[in-house]
């Protein structure tokens, strides 16, 4: 009780109440002012924090000090018979009443004036929102007709059924991709978000689509339940949802129903299927499962998975020899398995040719033909096949990637950059596409963007981007930074660090170049990298002689290495790689001119 009276006598309660009321009023005024001047949110938060922190100090001050006619003194120094705390208390009472009156006036103003304005604004905003929603229900415009099919979630008790849920998703995607007026995100791009925690809106923004289809698959023996839902990305509304409980023999009907429902919602027309060859719908349920499982295993890209994928696909083709999708899948398995002996190459050619003969509109078959043609040094043929693949499926990133490489090697750097940029846009997490785009940008002298894509290549696990970051530092003239990059960047092993150190030292002091040249004589070094490093030293002929199939011709297209194009070794490589027929058909790149039966690429 004594403490309570003492708090009263020292005006602690009055000061505290006055501080709280004043702080509240200050916050209200600050809210209006800061909103008017569009101040950032942290300003108000900081003000509130400072006022909250100030409260205990104010309370302590009112307890420990007293305002007297002679000024502020410690309470212990004031004679209680001479204390004026009661006078101070009455002044505080009047101040508190004044602040309360102001606060009450503000409250009334806010309630009866500002509130009415807010309600009017709310009505206007609501009306606008309703109008926008009504507009959203109007027929889809051309720009709205874009969709991504995310991999359906495997809800089966058996986690190994993931191949089936992925396969169902991809078959629906393929059906929608056949609609000319519908833009469908590439499988590789959409499936990159498998297991992602990102929102539908974030995924749609990254893929550049207006709609997203997601769902789940539960398979038990011969019974399957598929749930699918179509979502409008900008507002998250579910436009359509359906659950199908069927026998496995009806899986194709379910896929058609889902694709048909999506097409109806987006007001596009699915193409009818009148085929003279085997499609997935003609396969038996057992072979369809084998096909899906093989495709799933193929994309794992490890030796055991590829072997099983090959076995399963061959089993499917034994029972359905005129199944072009199976033929292309087997050709891709043989290519990806890196078994490029003559027998495999011939089989890959035969499979791709057979698939095109059966289905001339199968993009993947032309992609395989383009890859094989370039291996055979038929670059012009490869370009034509890849262009056809892109024409049939412009949303598949791989043909753009491979066409970009073909253009780069033949001197069309800007065309190469455009195709590689499309590949990266379609599949941002494609390490090799990022790396090759960074390479081309380096040759064009766009070092900052080149550095970004080389960094992306490293981030995505392809460590060929690591030395490129060092090369970019060297090309920009910052040798000290190049040393730090070589020492600190992930993916550069002990041997590479030693070699890069010798390279940088030799560039700084050409008299010790022999040390680097002696070092690279040891066996087992990566010729692809050493070839580039010889260019950095200005040893163009040595680079070309080291590896005729390396990147030396590609590097010669850079303006800052134009001297390399005057060497006889350069023309020899052009002839060996059969590049002249490409220029005869498409015209030479900007830095070259026709000269008799040959071309002159020397800088004027």
URLIN-V974577 format. One record per backbone hydrogen bond with DSSP energy under -1.0 kcal/mol. NH is the residue of the N-H (numbers start at 1). CO is the residue of the C=O. E is the energy in kcal/mol with one decimal. If there is no record, write none. Layout:
# URLIN-V974577
nh=NH co=CO e=E
nh=NH co=CO e=E
This chain:
# URLIN-V974577
nh=5 co=1 e=-2.2
nh=6 co=2 e=-2.2
nh=7 co=3 e=-2.4
nh=8 co=4 e=-2.0
nh=9 co=5 e=-2.9
nh=10 co=6 e=-2.3
nh=11 co=8 e=-1.5
nh=12 co=7 e=-2.1
nh=15 co=11 e=-2.5
nh=16 co=12 e=-2.4
nh=17 co=13 e=-2.7
nh=18 co=14 e=-2.9
nh=19 co=15 e=-2.5
nh=20 co=16 e=-2.5
nh=21 co=17 e=-2.7
nh=22 co=18 e=-2.4
nh=23 co=19 e=-2.6
nh=24 co=20 e=-2.5
nh=25 co=21 e=-2.4
nh=26 co=22 e=-2.7
nh=27 co=23 e=-2.4
nh=28 co=24 e=-2.1
nh=29 co=25 e=-2.3
nh=30 co=26 e=-2.7
nh=31 co=27 e=-2.4
nh=32 co=28 e=-1.6
nh=33 co=29 e=-2.5
nh=34 co=30 e=-3.2
nh=35 co=31 e=-1.7
nh=36 co=32 e=-2.0
nh=37 co=33 e=-2.0
nh=39 co=34 e=-2.7
nh=43 co=40 e=-1.5
nh=45 co=41 e=-1.9
nh=46 co=42 e=-2.5
nh=47 co=43 e=-2.2
nh=48 co=44 e=-2.5
nh=49 co=45 e=-2.2
nh=50 co=46 e=-2.6
nh=51 co=47 e=-2.3
nh=52 co=48 e=-2.2
nh=53 co=49 e=-2.6
nh=54 co=50 e=-1.8
nh=58 co=54 e=-2.3
nh=59 co=55 e=-2.5
nh=60 co=56 e=-2.4
nh=61 co=57 e=-2.5
nh=62 co=58 e=-2.3
nh=63 co=59 e=-1.4
nh=64 co=60 e=-2.7
nh=65 co=61 e=-2.3
nh=66 co=73 e=-2.9
nh=68 co=71 e=-2.1
nh=71 co=68 e=-2.2
nh=73 co=66 e=-2.4
nh=75 co=64 e=-3.0
nh=77 co=74 e=-1.6
nh=78 co=75 e=-1.4
nh=82 co=79 e=-1.7
nh=88 co=84 e=-2.4
nh=89 co=85 e=-2.5
nh=90 co=86 e=-1.8
nh=91 co=87 e=-2.0
nh=92 co=88 e=-2.4
nh=93 co=89 e=-2.4
nh=94 co=90 e=-2.1
nh=95 co=91 e=-2.3
nh=96 co=92 e=-3.0
nh=97 co=93 e=-2.6
nh=98 co=94 e=-2.2
nh=99 co=95 e=-2.5
nh=100 co=96 e=-2.7
nh=101 co=97 e=-2.2
nh=102 co=98 e=-2.2
nh=103 co=99 e=-2.7
nh=104 co=100 e=-2.8
nh=105 co=101 e=-2.5
nh=106 co=102 e=-2.4
nh=107 co=103 e=-2.6
nh=108 co=104 e=-2.4
nh=109 co=105 e=-2.3
nh=110 co=106 e=-2.8
nh=111 co=107 e=-2.5
nh=112 co=108 e=-2.6
nh=113 co=109 e=-2.0
nh=114 co=109 e=-1.8
nh=115 co=110 e=-1.9
nh=117 co=113 e=-1.7
nh=118 co=114 e=-2.6
nh=119 co=115 e=-2.6
nh=120 co=116 e=-2.1
nh=121 co=117 e=-2.4
nh=122 co=118 e=-2.7
nh=123 co=119 e=-2.5
nh=124 co=120 e=-2.4
nh=125 co=121 e=-2.8
nh=126 co=122 e=-2.9
nh=127 co=123 e=-2.6
nh=128 co=124 e=-2.3
nh=129 co=125 e=-2.6
nh=130 co=126 e=-2.7
nh=131 co=127 e=-2.3
nh=132 co=128 e=-2.4
nh=133 co=129 e=-2.7
nh=134 co=130 e=-2.6
nh=135 co=131 e=-2.4
nh=136 co=132 e=-2.2
nh=137 co=133 e=-1.0
nh=138 co=135 e=-1.5
nh=146 co=144 e=-2.5
nh=147 co=183 e=-2.7
nh=148 co=211 e=-1.7
nh=150 co=213 e=-2.4
nh=153 co=215 e=-2.6
nh=155 co=217 e=-3.2
nh=161 co=158 e=-1.9
nh=162 co=159 e=-1.3
nh=165 co=161 e=-1.6
nh=166 co=162 e=-2.6
nh=167 co=163 e=-2.1
nh=168 co=164 e=-2.5
nh=169 co=165 e=-1.9
nh=170 co=166 e=-2.3
nh=171 co=167 e=-2.4
nh=172 co=168 e=-1.9
nh=173 co=169 e=-2.3
nh=174 co=170 e=-2.7
nh=175 co=171 e=-1.9
nh=176 co=172 e=-2.2
nh=177 co=173 e=-2.5
nh=179 co=176 e=-1.9
nh=182 co=179 e=-1.6
nh=183 co=145 e=-2.8
nh=185 co=147 e=-2.5
nh=190 co=186 e=-2.8
nh=191 co=187 e=-3.3
nh=193 co=190 e=-1.6
nh=194 co=191 e=-1.6
nh=196 co=193 e=-2.3
nh=203 co=199 e=-2.5
nh=204 co=200 e=-2.9
nh=205 co=201 e=-2.1
nh=206 co=202 e=-2.2
nh=207 co=203 e=-2.1
nh=208 co=204 e=-1.3
nh=209 co=204 e=-2.0
nh=211 co=146 e=-1.5
nh=212 co=231 e=-2.3
nh=213 co=148 e=-2.8
nh=214 co=229 e=-2.2
nh=216 co=227 e=-2.3
nh=217 co=153 e=-2.9
nh=218 co=225 e=-2.8
nh=220 co=223 e=-2.7
nh=223 co=220 e=-2.7
nh=224 co=246 e=-2.9
nh=225 co=218 e=-2.9
nh=226 co=244 e=-2.3
nh=227 co=216 e=-2.3
nh=228 co=242 e=-2.5
nh=229 co=214 e=-2.6
nh=230 co=240 e=-2.8
nh=231 co=212 e=-2.8
nh=232 co=237 e=-2.7
nh=233 co=210 e=-2.5
nh=236 co=232 e=-2.1
nh=239 co=230 e=-2.2
nh=240 co=230 e=-1.2
nh=242 co=228 e=-2.4
nh=244 co=226 e=-2.9
nh=246 co=224 e=-2.5
nh=248 co=222 e=-3.1
nh=250 co=247 e=-2.2
nh=251 co=248 e=-1.9
nh=254 co=250 e=-1.9
nh=255 co=251 e=-2.2
nh=256 co=252 e=-2.4
nh=257 co=253 e=-2.4
nh=258 co=254 e=-2.7
nh=259 co=255 e=-2.5
nh=260 co=256 e=-2.8
nh=261 co=257 e=-2.6
nh=262 co=258 e=-2.3
nh=263 co=259 e=-2.5
nh=264 co=260 e=-2.2
nh=265 co=261 e=-2.3
nh=266 co=262 e=-2.2
nh=268 co=263 e=-2.6
nh=278 co=322 e=-1.9
nh=282 co=279 e=-1.4
nh=288 co=284 e=-2.8
nh=289 co=285 e=-2.0
nh=290 co=286 e=-1.9
nh=291 co=287 e=-2.6
nh=292 co=288 e=-2.4
nh=293 co=289 e=-2.7
nh=294 co=290 e=-2.6
nh=295 co=291 e=-2.2
nh=296 co=292 e=-2.1
nh=297 co=293 e=-2.5
nh=298 co=294 e=-2.6
nh=299 co=295 e=-1.2
nh=300 co=297 e=-1.6
nh=306 co=302 e=-2.7
nh=307 co=303 e=-2.2
nh=308 co=304 e=-2.2
nh=309 co=305 e=-2.6
nh=310 co=306 e=-2.4
nh=311 co=307 e=-2.1
nh=312 co=308 e=-2.5
nh=313 co=309 e=-2.4
nh=314 co=310 e=-2.4
nh=315 co=311 e=-1.9
nh=316 co=312 e=-1.9
nh=317 co=313 e=-2.4
nh=318 co=314 e=-1.7
nh=319 co=315 e=-1.2
nh=320 co=316 e=-1.8
nh=327 co=323 e=-1.8
nh=328 co=324 e=-2.5
nh=329 co=325 e=-2.0
nh=330 co=326 e=-2.3
nh=331 co=327 e=-2.4
nh=332 co=328 e=-2.6
nh=333 co=329 e=-2.2
nh=334 co=330 e=-2.6
nh=335 co=331 e=-2.0
nh=336 co=332 e=-3.0
nh=337 co=333 e=-2.2
nh=338 co=335 e=-1.4
nh=339 co=334 e=-1.2
nh=345 co=341 e=-2.4
nh=346 co=342 e=-2.5
nh=347 co=343 e=-1.9
nh=348 co=344 e=-2.7
nh=349 co=345 e=-2.6
nh=350 co=346 e=-2.4
nh=351 co=347 e=-2.8
nh=352 co=348 e=-2.5
nh=353 co=349 e=-2.6
nh=354 co=350 e=-2.5
nh=355 co=351 e=-2.4
nh=356 co=352 e=-2.1
nh=357 co=353 e=-2.3
nh=358 co=354 e=-2.0
nh=359 co=355 e=-3.0
nh=362 co=359 e=-1.4
nh=366 co=362 e=-1.0
nh=367 co=363 e=-1.9
nh=368 co=364 e=-2.2
nh=369 co=365 e=-2.2
nh=370 co=366 e=-2.4
nh=371 co=367 e=-1.9
nh=372 co=368 e=-2.5
nh=373 co=369 e=-2.6
nh=374 co=370 e=-1.8
nh=375 co=371 e=-1.7
nh=376 co=372 e=-1.8
nh=377 co=374 e=-1.6
nh=378 co=373 e=-3.0
nh=382 co=378 e=-2.5
nh=383 co=379 e=-2.6
nh=384 co=380 e=-2.1
nh=385 co=381 e=-2.4
nh=386 co=382 e=-2.5
nh=387 co=383 e=-2.4
nh=388 co=384 e=-1.9
nh=389 co=385 e=-2.2
nh=390 co=386 e=-2.2
nh=391 co=387 e=-2.3
nh=392 co=388 e=-2.0
nh=393 co=389 e=-2.1
nh=396 co=393 e=-1.5
nh=401 co=397 e=-2.3
nh=402 co=398 e=-2.9
nh=403 co=399 e=-2.6
nh=404 co=400 e=-2.3
nh=405 co=401 e=-1.7
nh=406 co=402 e=-2.1
nh=407 co=403 e=-2.6
nh=408 co=404 e=-2.3
nh=409 co=405 e=-2.4
nh=410 co=406 e=-1.2
nh=411 co=408 e=-1.4
nh=412 co=407 e=-2.2
nh=413 co=411 e=-1.8
nh=416 co=412 e=-2.4
nh=417 co=413 e=-2.7
nh=418 co=414 e=-2.3
nh=419 co=415 e=-2.2
nh=420 co=416 e=-2.7
nh=421 co=417 e=-2.4
nh=422 co=418 e=-1.9
nh=423 co=419 e=-2.2
nh=424 co=420 e=-2.3
nh=425 co=421 e=-2.6
nh=426 co=422 e=-2.6
nh=427 co=423 e=-2.0
nh=430 co=427 e=-1.9
nh=434 co=430 e=-2.1
nh=435 co=431 e=-2.5
nh=436 co=432 e=-2.8
nh=437 co=433 e=-2.3
nh=438 co=434 e=-2.3
nh=439 co=435 e=-1.9
nh=440 co=436 e=-2.4
nh=441 co=437 e=-2.5
nh=442 co=438 e=-1.8
nh=443 co=439 e=-1.9
nh=444 co=440 e=-1.7
nh=445 co=442 e=-1.2
nh=446 co=441 e=-2.4
nh=447 co=445 e=-1.4
nh=450 co=446 e=-2.1
nh=451 co=447 e=-2.5
nh=452 co=448 e=-1.8
nh=453 co=449 e=-2.2
nh=454 co=450 e=-2.3
nh=455 co=451 e=-2.3
nh=456 co=452 e=-2.1
nh=457 co=453 e=-2.2
nh=458 co=454 e=-1.9
nh=459 co=455 e=-2.6
nh=460 co=456 e=-2.1
nh=461 co=458 e=-1.8
nh=462 co=457 e=-2.3
nh=465 co=462 e=-1.4
nh=466 co=463 e=-1.1
nh=469 co=465 e=-1.6
nh=470 co=466 e=-1.0
nh=471 co=467 e=-2.6
nh=472 co=468 e=-2.5
nh=473 co=469 e=-1.5
nh=474 co=470 e=-2.1
nh=475 co=471 e=-2.7
nh=476 co=472 e=-1.8
nh=477 co=474 e=-1.6
nh=478 co=473 e=-2.2
nh=482 co=478 e=-1.9
nh=483 co=479 e=-2.1
nh=484 co=480 e=-2.0
nh=485 co=481 e=-2.9
nh=486 co=482 e=-2.5
nh=487 co=483 e=-1.8
nh=488 co=484 e=-2.2
nh=489 co=485 e=-2.4
nh=497 co=493 e=-2.4
nh=498 co=494 e=-2.0
nh=499 co=495 e=-2.4
nh=500 co=496 e=-2.9
nh=501 co=497 e=-2.1
nh=502 co=498 e=-2.0
nh=503 co=499 e=-2.3
nh=504 co=500 e=-2.7
nh=505 co=501 e=-2.3
nh=506 co=502 e=-2.3
nh=507 co=503 e=-2.1
nh=508 co=504 e=-2.1
nh=509 co=505 e=-2.6
nh=512 co=509 e=-2.4
nh=513 co=510 e=-1.8
nh=515 co=512 e=-1.4
nh=517 co=513 e=-2.3
nh=518 co=514 e=-2.4
nh=519 co=515 e=-1.8
nh=520 co=516 e=-2.0
nh=521 co=518 e=-1.1
nh=522 co=519 e=-1.4
nh=530 co=526 e=-2.4
nh=531 co=527 e=-2.8
nh=533 co=529 e=-2.1
nh=534 co=530 e=-2.2
nh=535 co=531 e=-1.1
nh=536 co=532 e=-1.7
nh=537 co=533 e=-1.1
nh=538 co=535 e=-1.6
nh=539 co=534 e=-2.8
nh=540 co=538 e=-1.3
nh=543 co=539 e=-1.8
nh=544 co=540 e=-2.3
nh=545 co=541 e=-2.4
nh=546 co=542 e=-1.7
nh=547 co=543 e=-1.4
nh=550 co=547 e=-1.6
nh=555 co=551 e=-2.5
nh=556 co=552 e=-1.4
nh=557 co=554 e=-1.2
nh=558 co=555 e=-1.5
nh=561 co=558 e=-1.6
nh=562 co=559 e=-1.5
nh=564 co=561 e=-1.8
nh=565 co=562 e=-1.5
nh=566 co=563 e=-1.5
nh=567 co=564 e=-1.4
nh=571 co=567 e=-1.2
nh=572 co=568 e=-2.1
nh=573 co=569 e=-2.0
nh=574 co=570 e=-2.2
nh=575 co=571 e=-2.2
nh=576 co=572 e=-2.5
nh=577 co=573 e=-2.5
nh=578 co=575 e=-1.1
nh=579 co=574 e=-2.4
nh=583 co=579 e=-1.5
nh=584 co=580 e=-2.6
nh=585 co=581 e=-1.6
nh=586 co=582 e=-3.0
nh=587 co=583 e=-2.3
nh=592 co=589 e=-2.1
nh=593 co=600 e=-1.8
nh=595 co=598 e=-2.9
nh=598 co=595 e=-2.2
nh=600 co=593 e=-3.1
